[in-house]
Amino acid sequence: MPVKFAFKDSVEETRLVKKRVLIAGIAISFLIVFLLLRLIYLQIMQHDHFITLSQNNRVKVVPIPPIRGLIYSRDGVLLAENQPAFSLEVIPEKVTDLDALLSEISTIVMIEEDDIRRFRKAIKEKRRFESVPLKYNLDEAEVARFSVDNHRFPAVEVVARPYRRYPLKDLTAHILGYVGRIDENDLENLDVSNYLGSTHTGKIGIEKAYEKILHGQVGHQQVEVNAQGRVIRVLERTPPQPGKNIYLTIDAGLQKEAMDSLKGKRGAIVAMDPNNGDILALASTPSYDPNLFVNGIDHLTYNKLLSSKDTPLVNRVLQGTYPPGSTIKPFMGLVALSYSVRRPDDDIWCPGWYTLKGSSHLYRDWKKQGHGQVDLHYAIMQSCDVYYYDLANDLGIDRLHDGLTYFGFGEKTGIDIGGEAVGLVPSPEWKRKVYNQPWFPGETLIAGIGQGSLLITPLQLVRATASLANDGHLFAPHLAFESADQISNNHDLLQSIQSEDIEIYNQMQWNTIKKAMVDVVHDEHGTARGSGYNAKYMFAGKTGTAQVIAIAQDEEYKEDDVPEEFQDHALFIAYAPAEKPMIAVVVVVENGGSGSRSAAPVARRLFDYYLKDTVKGSG
C-alpha cells in the first residue's frame, strides 16, 4: 500500500507568518517610539542648543580691527600714516591641500619664497579660522588677475587693509621705530581679545612705547553667511574705536638738519629743550628705512643691515656709549668747586705734561708745549688736560664718582621709548667686582679728562648739558607730549614735567662754569672760536676729543697715519642762547678727529636753524 506525503502544512505556515508579523510589528513600534522620543529630545529638550548651532552656522561674529593712530611732529609734519594696500589672504580651515593651493595661486600672482616662508610661519601663530596674509602690497594688475579666477579659490580673498608707512623713512627711524606682524612673543604681552583681526603691533621706538594709545579698541559685526561662508549681509555692527594720534616733541625741520649734518658719517646728535626735557631732534647715523620691516624684511636685506660695520640698526643716541673726552670738564669743574677742592682763581703751571709723585710716567696735554699759568676759567676755555689731571688727583676717585652721578651719568635717563644703555662712571668697587683688581691713581687722572673707563651716552650728556643751562634742573627727557582722539579731537597731555634738582652748587659756581663755556666759542683763545664766529646770538659750548686707541709714551698721535676706524671721536656740547637758553645740543662724530673741527660747526648749524625766528624777532 503506497505511503502518502503532505507537501503543504497550511496551519504551520499561518502560525509562522503571524509570528513574523508580530515580531515586525513590535520592532516597528519600538522604532516609532524611539524616533518620537528622539524628536522630542531634539525639538524640545535640546531646542535652545540646536537653535544656537544653527544660528552660528548662519551668523558669524567678525572682528573689526581699529585704525591705528597717526604720529605727528611738534610742527605738524606727518611722521607715520596709514596707507591703503591690498593683500592676498588665506583662511587655513577652508584649505584641504595647502601645497596645491599655493602652486595654483603662483600661476596667477607672483609668490616669492620669502612670502611662502613667512606665510607658513604665520599659520602656526594664528587660529585656523583667521585669515593669514600670503602676499602683501598687490598692485592693480595682480588684483585684477586674481579677481578673474577668484571663484576657484573659496579659501582665498583679496583684502584691502591700511598699512603703516613712514614718509620720512630713515630720518625718523630711530625715533618712531616701526610696526611689524604680530608673533608669538607679542601675543604673550598683548590683550589677545583686543587684537582679533589686527595683524601688526609696535616693535620698537614710539610705535612700541605708545602701542596701547595708538592701537585703539577692536569692534565687531554680526554677518549672515551662506553655505560657502560668504557674507550675505551685516546684521549688527559695533564700530571699533580708532587709536589716538600722537604728537611728538620733535621739530621735523631741525631733525632734517641734524640728519643732513651727519650724512656720510657715523655719529649721533640730540637736541633738548633745557626748560622742560622736550627732545627736539634725535639723529643717529647711518640709519635705515623702517618701511622695510612693516610687512617682514627679507633675509638678504636684514642680514646686510645686521652685519654692517656701520651698525645702522643701533640707536647711537640711546645705546652708543662713548668716552666723553673734554666735554666732561665743565662738570668736573663744578664737582671740584662743590667739594672746595678748587676755587675759581686757583691756578697751576702747565708745562704740557703731568706726573704723579714718585712716578716717571708722563700724562700728556693735548698742547705739547703746554698752556702756562692756568686757572679754572682758562682750563675750560683752552681745555687744559694738565689742570684736570691735577684736579682729579686732588679730588680722588670716590668724590669724582659721586660728583658725576649727580648729573645723571651712569644711570638711565628714563626717556619714554626705553632701550637706553646705562653707561659707566667707574669706581674702585666696580673695578674690584668686574676685574678683581685694585684701583690705581693714574686711572683717576684719566677719568678726570673723560677717558679710560668713563662711558656716557649722548642722551645722558645732553641732559647734563641742559642742567648747566638751567642752573641745576635735571629734566626727564621725552619724545611724546600729547595725544588726540581721532573722532572728538580732544587733546590729552602724555607727560608731566619731571625734574631732579642738583642742589650742591651755588649760583656763583654755575656762573663760573657757564662764563667759561661762553668763552670757549666767543673768546679769541677758545677752542671752538671758529663755530662762534659772526653769530647773531651768544651760545655756550665745550669741545671734546675721545681717544679710540691708546698711544704709547714715546709715540705721537698723527691723524693722517691712523686708519679712519681708529681715529678719535669728535664731541661738542652746547646750549643757546647763552642768556636765556632754549636749546641744548650734543654732537658726536665717530672717528671725526677734533671736536672743534668736526662737531662744533654742526651745533652752530642747528642753532642757526632753530633760533632763526627768535634772532630775527629780537633784531
Secondary structure, DSSP 8 states (H G I E B T S, - for coil): ---------HHHHHHHHHHHHHHHHHHHHHHHHHHHHHHHIIIIITHHHHHHHHHHHHEEEEEE------EE-TTS-EEEEEEEEEEEEE-GGG-S-HHHHHHHHHTTS---HHHHHHHHHHHHHS-TTS-EEEEEEE-HHHHHHHHHTGGG-TTEEEEEEEEEE-TTGGGSHHHH-EEEE--HHHHTTS-GGGGTT--EEEEEHHHHHTHHHHHEE-EEEEEEE-TT--EEEEEEEE--EE--EEEES--HHHHHHHHHHTTTS-EEEEEE-TTT-BEEEEEEES---THHHHT---HHHHHHHHH-TT-TTS-HHHH--B--GGGGHHHHHHHHHHTTS--TT-EEEE-SEE--TT----EE-SSTT--EEEEHHHHHHTT-HHHHHHHHHHH-HHHHHHHHHTTTTTS----TT------B---HHHHHHHH-----HHHHHHHHTT-TT-BB-HHHHHHHHHHHHTTSEEE--BSEEEEE-TTT--EEE-----EEE--S--HHHHHHHHHHHHHHHHSTT-TTHHHHTT-SS--EEEEEEE-SS---TT----GGGS-GGGS-EEEEEEEESSSS--EEEEEEETT---HHHHTHHHHHHHHHHHTHHHHHHH-
